[in-house]
C-alpha cells in the first residue's frame, strides 16, 4: 500500500506546482511515485509539459515517476450501475424522459413537495476522485502517491459526505419510487432492494476512504498558501475544518513571497507580507513551514519544477531499499516506507508488502502459474515471479502493517 501526500489550498496558490515538484523530487530520490490530479483543466500536464492520461503513465525522462489525471466523467459512468439501471429503466419499463404527458402529470403529483435539486449530492464529484485514488493507494506498485487536490472546500465537502448520504438516500428512494409510477407500486421489492444495496455499498466505500484519509500512518496533508489576506484566512479556516475530521496538517507552504531586494516597492510589499507570514507561524506553531520566493518566470517543465523541489525538500536522497520507516524532506519532513520488496531467488521468493490499515481477515492469496494475486479489500495486486507459485505451501505472516510471504515453487 502506498502512502498518500495531499496538497490542498484555495485555487491559484500553487498547489499543482508544489505537488509536481514534490513528485519529481521523490522520484529522483528513488521513491516509486504516482502523481495524481483531479483537475479537469489538465493543469498537471501543463505544469509538467508532458501529456498525462486517465491511467498511470510513465513520465518520460524521470525514472520512478508515473502520472495520471482523473477522468471523473468516466468514474461517474461506472459508479453505480444498478442505480443507473434503475434510473434508466424504472418499473414502468421506460425512461422517465420518454413518458407521455399524462404519465408526467402523474409523476408530478407523486413527487409534489420534493425538489429534484435536493438530490444533487454535495461532495459526489470529490467522492469519485477519492474512490479512484484509493485504488492506487491500495496498489503496491507505488511507494508514494502525491495528490494535487481540488480547492480545499471541495475536499471538505467530500469529508462531510457520509453524514449526508443517509438523508440523500431516503430522498433518492422516494424519487425512484415515484419514477416507477403508481401502477408499479414502488417498483416491486426486488428493484428497490437492489437500489438500496447499491447505495449501501457506495456509503461503505465513502466511509472507508475517509478512514484512509484520516489515518496518519497512510496520509499526510500539506496546505499551500500565499502571503495575502484571503490566502491566509482560507488556510487557517481549512486547517480548522480538517481538524474536525481528525486530519492533521504535516506542513504549510507559503508560496510567491516577494524577494528581499533593495527596492522601495519591494521592501514595502515584503513588510506587508511578513505580517501575514507571522500570522501563519503563530497559528501553525510546531508545524513545519516552507517558503518559496516569487521567481523571475512562471514555473513549468521538469527543470524548474526540480528547482522548486530542492527548495522544498533539500538535496535528492537515495531512499533505502528496505521495509523500514524513513523520514524524507528537510523542510516538510514525513515518514514513509516502501510499498513492496521482492527477493526473487529463482526457485523461491520472499515478498514483503506494506499494507497499512489492512485487516488480516480482508487479505487473500491465489496463484496462476508464475503470478501471485494478493487480495486487499476485494482488490487484487498481481506479483509476477520468475518461478511457478505454490500457493498451498506459501507461508504468510502479517505484523506491524507488513505482510511477509515465503513463496516456494511447486514440487514436481
C-alpha positions in Angstrom: 0.0 0.0 0.0 1.4 3.4 -1.0 1.4 6.4 1.3 -0.7 9.4 0.3 0.6 13.0 0.3 -2.2 15.6 -0.4 -1.6 19.2 -1.4 -4.5 21.5 -0.6 -5.4 25.1 -0.5 -7.5 27.7 -2.3 -7.4 28.0 -6.0 -4.4 29.7 -7.7 -1.9 29.5 -4.8 0.4 26.9 -6.4 -0.9 23.5 -5.4 -0.1 22.0 -8.8 3.4 23.4 -8.9 4.3 22.2 -5.4 2.7 18.8 -5.9 4.5 18.3 -9.2 7.8 19.5 -7.7 7.4 17.1 -4.7 6.6 14.2 -7.0 9.7 14.8 -9.2 11.9 15.2 -6.1 10.6 11.9 -4.6 11.1 10.0 -7.9 14.6 11.3 -8.3 15.3 10.2 -4.7 14.5 6.6 -5.7 10.9 6.5 -4.5 8.3 4.9 -6.8 5.9 7.9 -7.1 2.5 8.4 -8.7 1.3 11.9 -9.3 -2.5 12.3 -9.4 -4.7 15.2 -10.3 -8.4 15.7 -10.3 -8.3 19.0 -12.1 -10.5 18.8 -15.3 -8.4 21.6 -16.8 -5.4 19.2 -17.1 -3.1 21.8 -15.4 -0.8 19.0 -14.2 0.1 18.0 -17.8 0.6 21.7 -18.5 2.9 22.1 -15.5 5.0 19.1 -16.4 5.0 19.9 -20.2 4.1 16.2 -20.5 0.7 14.8 -21.5 -0.9 12.5 -18.9 -3.9 10.3 -19.4 -6.7 8.8 -17.1 -4.5 5.8 -16.3 -1.0 5.8 -14.8 1.5 6.9 -17.4 5.3 6.7 -17.0 6.7 10.2 -17.3 9.4 10.2 -19.9 12.8 11.4 -18.7 12.1 10.8 -14.9 12.7 7.3 -13.6 10.3 6.1 -10.9 7.6 8.7 -11.8 4.1 8.0 -13.1 1.2 10.4 -13.5 -2.5 10.5 -14.2 -5.3 12.9 -14.4 -8.6 11.5 -13.1 -11.5 11.3 -15.5 -14.4 12.0 -13.2 -17.0 11.5 -16.0 -15.6 8.0 -16.6 -15.8 7.3 -12.9 -19.4 8.6 -12.8 -20.4 6.2 -15.7 -19.0 3.3 -13.7 -20.1 4.4 -10.2 -23.4 2.7 -9.5 -24.5 0.5 -12.4 -27.5 -0.9 -10.6 -28.6 2.6 -9.6 -28.1 3.8 -13.2 -30.1 0.9 -14.5 -32.9 1.8 -12.1 -32.9 5.4 -13.3 -32.8 4.4 -17.0 -35.3 1.6 -16.7 -37.9 2.1 -14.0 -40.7 -0.2 -13.1 -42.9 1.1 -15.9 -40.2 -0.2 -18.4 -39.3 3.1 -19.9 -37.1 6.1 -19.1 -38.9 9.0 -17.3 -37.7 11.2 -20.1 -39.8 9.2 -22.5 -43.1 9.4 -20.6 -46.3 10.6 -22.1 -47.9 13.8 -20.8 -50.4 12.0 -18.6 -47.6 9.9 -17.1 -45.6 13.0 -16.4 -48.6 14.6 -14.7 -48.9 11.5 -12.6 -45.2 11.7 -11.7 -45.5 15.4 -10.7 -48.3 14.5 -8.3 -46.3 11.8 -6.7 -43.2 14.0 -6.2 -45.0 17.1 -5.1 -43.1 18.8 -2.4 -39.9 17.1 -3.4 -37.4 19.3 -5.2 -35.2 17.3 -7.5 -32.4 19.7 -6.8 -32.3 18.1 -3.3 -31.0 15.0 -5.0 -27.8 16.9 -6.1 -25.4 15.3 -3.6 -22.7 17.8 -2.4 -19.3 16.1 -2.5 -20.2 13.4 -5.0 -17.6 14.5 -7.6 -15.0 14.6 -4.8 -16.1 11.1 -3.7 -15.5 9.8 -7.3 -12.0 11.3 -7.2 -11.1 9.8 -3.9 -12.6 6.4 -4.7 -10.5 6.2 -7.8 -7.4 7.5 -5.8 -7.9 4.7 -3.3 -7.3 2.1 -5.9 -3.8 3.4 -6.4 -3.2 3.8 -2.7 -4.0 0.1 -2.3 -1.8 -0.8 -5.3 1.7 -1.9 -4.0 3.4 -0.7 -7.2 3.7 2.8 -5.7 5.5 3.9 -2.5 4.1 7.4 -2.6 1.0 8.9 -4.2 1.2 12.7 -4.5 -2.3 14.1 -4.9 -2.9 17.6 -6.3 -6.4 18.1 -4.8 -9.2 20.4 -5.9 -9.5 23.6 -3.8 -9.8 22.7 -0.2 -13.6 23.5 0.0 -14.2 20.5 -2.3 -12.2 18.2 0.0 -14.2 19.4 3.0 -17.5 18.6 1.1 -16.3 15.1 0.5 -15.3 14.6 4.1 -18.9 15.6 5.1 -20.4 13.2 2.6 -21.0 10.1 4.9 -23.3 12.2 7.1 -25.2 13.5 4.1 -25.7 10.1 2.4 -28.3 8.8 4.8 -30.6 11.8 4.2 -29.9 11.8 0.5 -30.6 8.1 0.2 -34.1 8.5 1.6 -34.8 11.3 -0.8 -33.4 9.4 -3.7 -35.5 6.3 -3.0 -38.6 8.5 -2.8 -37.8 9.9 -6.2 -37.1 6.4 -7.7 -40.4 5.1 -6.4 -42.3 8.0 -8.0 -40.5 7.4 -11.3 -41.9 3.9 -11.4 -45.5 5.3 -11.5 -48.4 4.4 -9.3 -49.2 1.2 -11.2 -45.8 -0.4 -10.4 -46.4 0.1 -6.6 -42.9 1.2 -5.6 -41.2 -0.7 -8.4 -41.5 -4.0 -6.8 -39.4 -5.3 -3.9 -36.5 -6.7 -5.9 -35.7 -3.5 -7.7 -35.9 -1.3 -4.6 -33.8 -3.8 -2.7 -31.1 -3.7 -5.4 -31.0 0.1 -5.3 -30.7 0.1 -1.5 -27.9 -2.4 -1.7 -26.0 -0.3 -4.3 -26.4 2.8 -2.2 -25.2 1.0 0.9 -22.1 -0.3 -1.0 -21.4 3.3 -2.1 -21.8 4.6 1.5 -19.4 2.0 2.8 -16.8 2.9 0.2 -17.0 6.6 1.1 -16.6 5.8 4.8 -13.6 3.6 4.1 -12.0 6.3 2.0 -12.5 8.8 4.8 -10.8 6.4 7.3 -7.8 6.2 5.0 -7.5 9.9 4.6 -7.7 10.5 8.4 -5.1 7.7 9.1 -1.7 9.5 9.8 0.1 6.2 9.0 -1.1 6.5 5.4 -2.0 10.1 4.7 -0.3 13.5 5.2 -1.8 16.8 4.2 0.2 19.9 3.3 -1.6 23.3 2.9 -0.3 25.7 0.2 -1.0 29.4 0.5 0.2 32.9 -0.4 1.1 35.8 1.9 -2.2 37.7 1.3 -5.2 38.2 3.5 -7.6 35.9 1.6 -5.0 33.2 1.2 -4.1 33.2 4.9 -7.7 33.3 6.1 -8.6 30.4 3.8 -5.6 28.4 5.0 -6.5 28.8 8.7 -10.2 28.1 8.0 -9.2 24.9 6.1 -7.0 23.7 9.0 -9.8 24.1 11.5 -12.2 22.2 9.2 -9.8 19.4 8.5 -9.1 19.0 12.3 -12.9 18.4 12.8 -12.4 15.2 10.7 -9.2 14.3 12.7 -6.9 15.1 9.7 -3.7 16.6 10.9 -1.6 19.1 8.9 2.0 18.0 8.4 3.2 21.3 6.9 2.4 24.6 5.2 4.0 26.1 2.1 4.0 29.9 1.8 4.3 30.5 -2.0 5.2 33.6 -4.0 6.9 35.6 -1.3 8.3 38.9 -2.6 12.1 38.6 -2.9 14.1 40.6 -0.3 15.7 43.1 -2.6 16.7 46.7 -2.1 13.8 48.4 -3.9 11.2 50.8 -2.3 8.2 49.0 -3.7 9.5 45.5 -3.0 10.5 46.5 0.6 7.1 47.9 1.3 5.4 44.8 -0.2 7.7 42.5 1.8 6.8 44.3 5.1 3.0 43.7 4.4 3.7 40.0 3.6 5.8 39.5 6.7 2.7 40.3 8.9 0.8 37.5 7.1 3.7 35.2 7.5 3.9 35.9 11.2 0.1 35.1 11.5 0.7 31.7 9.9 3.7 31.0 12.2 1.6 31.9 15.2 -1.4 29.7 14.2 0.7 26.7 13.0 3.1 26.8 15.9 5.0 23.5 15.9 4.1 22.7 12.3 6.8 22.8 9.6 6.5 25.8 7.3 8.4 26.0 3.9 8.7 29.3 2.0 9.1 29.9 -1.8 10.0 33.3 -3.2 8.4 34.6 -6.3 10.7 33.8 -9.3 11.5 35.7 -12.4 9.4 33.4 -14.5 6.4 31.1 -14.2 7.2 27.5 -13.2 6.6 24.7 -15.7 8.8 21.9 -17.1 11.0 19.4 -15.3 14.0 21.6 -14.7 12.2 24.5 -13.0 9.9 22.1 -11.1 13.0 20.2 -9.9 14.5 23.5 -8.6 11.3 24.1 -6.5 11.6 20.6 -5.2 15.1 21.2 -4.0 13.9 24.4 -2.2 11.1 22.5 -0.5 12.8 19.2 0.4 16.6 19.7 0.1 19.0 17.6 -1.9 17.9 14.4 -3.5 18.4 11.3 -1.4 19.0 7.6 -2.1 15.9 6.1 -0.5 16.9 2.8 1.1 15.7 -0.4 -0.4 14.2 -2.0 2.7 10.9 -2.0 4.5 11.9 0.2 7.4 10.3 3.6 8.0 12.4 6.5 6.9 12.0 10.3 7.1 12.3 12.3 3.9 12.3 16.1 3.1 14.3 18.7 5.1 11.6 21.4 5.3 8.4 19.2 5.2 9.5 16.0 6.9 7.3 13.0 6.5 7.9 9.3 7.3 7.3 6.7 4.7 8.4 3.2 3.8 8.5 1.2 0.6 5.3 -0.4 -0.5 6.8 -3.6 -1.8 10.1 -5.5 -1.7 10.7 -8.8 -3.6 13.7 -11.1 -3.2 13.2 -13.5 -6.2 15.8 -16.2 -5.9 14.7 -18.2 -9.0 13.4 -21.2 -7.1 11.6 -19.4 -4.3 10.9 -15.8 -3.3 10.4 -13.6 -0.2 7.8 -10.9 -0.7 7.2 -8.0 1.8 4.1 -5.8 1.3 3.3 -2.7 3.3 -0.5 -2.8 4.0 -1.2 -0.1 6.5 -4.7 -0.2 7.9 -5.4 -3.6 6.4 -7.1 -6.4 8.5 -5.8 -9.9 8.3 -9.3 -11.2 7.5 -9.5 -8.9 4.5 -6.5 -10.5 2.8 -6.5 -13.3 0.3 -4.0 -15.3 -1.8 -4.3 -17.2 -5.0 -1.9 -18.1 -7.8 -1.9 -18.8 -11.6 1.4 -20.1 -13.0 4.1 -17.5 -12.1 1.6 -15.0 -10.9 0.7 -14.4 -7.2 -2.5 -12.5 -6.5 -2.7 -10.7 -3.2 -6.2 -9.5 -2.4 -6.8 -6.4 -0.2 -10.3 -5.3 0.5 -11.5 -7.3 -2.6 -8.9 -5.6 -4.8 -6.0 -7.8 -6.1 -2.4 -6.9 -6.5 -0.6 -9.0 -9.1 3.0 -10.1 -8.4 4.8 -11.9 -11.3 7.7 -14.1 -10.2 10.4 -15.9 -12.2 9.1 -19.3 -11.0 5.8 -21.1 -10.6 3.9 -20.3 -7.4 2.9 -23.0 -4.9 0.2 -21.1 -3.1 -0.8 -24.0 -0.9 2.6 -24.1 0.8 3.2 -20.3 0.8 3.7 -19.1 4.4 2.2 -15.7 5.4 2.9 -13.5 8.4 1.2 -10.2 8.9 2.6 -7.9 11.6 3.2 -4.2 12.0 1.4 -3.4 8.8 3.8 -5.6 6.8 2.7 -8.9 5.1 5.7 -11.3 4.6 5.3 -14.1 2.2 7.6 -17.0 1.7 6.7 -18.4 -1.7 8.1 -21.7 -2.9 7.7 -23.2 -6.4 5.7 -26.4 -6.7 7.5 -29.7 -6.2 7.5 -31.7 -9.4 
